[in-house]
Amino acid sequence: LSDATLVDGVAADGTFTSGSLTLEAEDSGPGTLAILPTDIDIVPGSAGDTGEVSGTVTSSLFGRDASDLLVHCDDVDFRCSTRGPRPEVGETVGLSVRRSFFYPHYRHRPEGSGHPPHRRCDPPDRNIVCLAHVCIYMVADSK
């Protein structure tokens, strides 16, 4: 997830909302949606034409296997990887998110909700990265 776009918001009834940005999500409650660059399809035209969200290309670079794009949409810069024709900076494109990962903010979950409580991220025997309220534990090598 090192190159994923992270968006904080709230999911309910199959929809994730962050400001005016609306995407599909299967969970519910406040959390962070992580979207990998390869899980976003770039569609020519704007959301009105594609039925998806739209944004403006702010960076368009040739990559080794695909073009690397930054698309600004509703105050979020989406990192995208696309094959085929490379959109130009300033061009408006549609974004179709094929897959995303929802990470709930457990600290907001009430007791007895069936979800684990938020844990402190400080076990002394592990290296820990806390990203958007999600604790990623990496077991240290004992050798």
Stockholm file with secondary structure:
# STOCKHOLM 1.0

chainA/1-143         LSDATLVDGVAADGTFTSGSLTLEAEDSGPGTLAILPTDIDIVPGSAGDTGEVSGTVTSSLFGRDASDLLVHCDDVDFRCSTRGPRPEVGETVGLSVRRSFFYPHYRHRPEGSGHPPHRRCDPPDRNIVCLAHVCIYMVADSK
#=GR chainA/1-143 SS CTTCEEEEEEEETTEEEETTEEEECSSCEEEEEEECGGGEEEEESCHHHHSSEEEEEEEEEECSSSEEEEEEETTEEEEEEECSSCCCTTCEEEEEECCCEEEECGGGSCTTSSSCCCCCSCCTTEEEEEETTEEEEEECCCC
#=GC SS_cons         CTTCEEEEEEEETTEEEETTEEEECSSCEEEEEEECGGGEEEEESCHHHHSSEEEEEEEEEECSSSEEEEEEETTEEEEEEECSSCCCTTCEEEEEECCCEEEECGGGSCTTSSSCCCCCSCCTTEEEEEETTEEEEEECCCC
//
